[in-house]
Amino acid sequence: MLERLLPERGFYLGLMFQEAAARHGRVRVTLDRPLDVAPEAGTDLGYTDLADLVDDLAARLWSAGVRPSEHVAIHKSDNVDIVLLACAASRIGAVPALLSPSLDGGVAAVLLDRLHAPWLITDRAALESTLSGLDTGLARGVLTVDEAPGNGHAVPLAKYAGVPRRAPIRLHPREPSLITHSSGTTGIPKLAVHCAHTMWNRLVPQQAMGRATRGESAALHMSFVHSRFYHLLGVLLHFGSPLLLLLDPDPAHAAPLLAKYRPGIVETHPNTFVLWEDLADAPGAPLANVRAYGATFDAIHPRTVQRLLGASRRRDPRLVQLYGQSETGPIAFGWYTRRGADRVQGRRVGTNIPGFTRIRVVDERGRTCPPGKPGAIEARTRGRILTYLGAPDQYARQVDRGWWRMGDMGYRDRWGALYLLDREVDQNAAVDSNLEVEDELLSRVAELREVIIVHGPALEPVPVVCTRGDEPLDAERWRLATSDLPTLADPVQCRFEDLPRTSTWKIKRLEISRLLAEGELPTLSTARAHG
């Protein structure tokens, strides 16, 4: 019914900052590093400054030859100007394609090929490293945010400084408007094609959820190439929140900034929240003013929830959890309060979003599972992407009469709440739920920063562990913590920084299994996996 009443509504990135500036004026935006595309702008800006930068960059892209509906790949060093460039491309009707700075050169080349000769916006660092072997035929033109290398192929955007501004262009709401890619935890990432209408259907329920905290200052450390960032930004700009945008999540760097700006909203990746547990007792109480934490991208551990909520001195802080993926946007939501923090069930990811999403759990024959019985999670959502660019068959295989296969296993309780067990590809016959065992271990062994159970060379469950400060794992404490759990192989200890991760810090479990089998996983311990 909602779709019939409002069939042409769309969320347009190119207008986002302009509309926020018109509504709220120069609300403060603080960066922890100057923009690569405009270093002279410094780190203290406002909505109006960013809106002007987007308008200026859009004019430069048009003068460089970028036109409506053309793909504009953005692959550069991590910084907030990724966001501004995406909005600038959108402003002239082009389709930004956001490629993670963490992609290696081979994967970036595959994705550029699937984009069919896009424009490429990059920087000297990427051209001299990741893209050093790039076939120039993969890009229609190469534009750089800094001084281009002297190879004749790349043109700096500075060349077009001062060109006349242009009126914004809006594509039809159902035309492609943004391309992001999947996490790549199971292989080459897939290019997800969004349109303004499906993005609007993701934005509206998130705006409704954000109304309770409207106007609160917000601190974000998130991937700038993930669609979630743009929807959250759309919510915060709509309500006029001052922003602190962090590139470096190291507690030593983040704590002073958080203590100074005292955000009421904090969102980052679950693995960063684990790292920020240390901020609960940090000098200056950097999390004391937090009214709402936002957790997306992955399930969050109960210990982390308890530490974060305990760090806030607000009357009723909450941690809001959204479950979904790039292809669907959030399909389930839930929240935790301080009062119930000691009863957190880490596998409970919430309920469907009324009017926008539906959830079911099915068996191997596609029949709906009764409450409590595990199966494959599927969703119907108004926010589903249009297709996978260059891989329509892969897209079609995941859709069954409008139901999207999430790739996760779980179950629903009698009240409809969804519980996540494992990714389908990560299931192990010896363990009912890797994620549940990992939650238990993190709760029982305080020095653990991360534990990931993966398949060993003989398909045995191998715990790969990381400790705070890379301290040696206490063997006796580990033995006691695992005594009543499913039989696990000996733990393999690694530095967290050595684990293969996505741009949102998700651990690449299949890659860890491969490295483990080939003896190439960097370890700190002498423990060996065995059956």
Helices and strands as residue ranges (DSSP letters): H 2-5, H 13-24, E 28-31, G 39-41, E 44-46, H 47-64, E 71-74, H 81-91, E 95-98, H 105-114, E 119-122, H 124-127, G 136-138, E 141-144, E 154-156, G 157-160, E 176-181, E 191-195, H 196-210, G 211-213, E 218-221, H 227-239, E 243-245, H 251-261, E 265-268, H 270-275, G 276-281, E 292-295, H 302-311, E 318-325, E 329-337, G 341-343, E 348-352, E 357-362, E 375-381, E 387-389, H 392-397, E 399-400, E 403-412, E 418-423, G 424-426, H 434-444, E 448-455, E 461-467, G 468-470, H 475-482, E 492-493, G 496-498, H 509-517
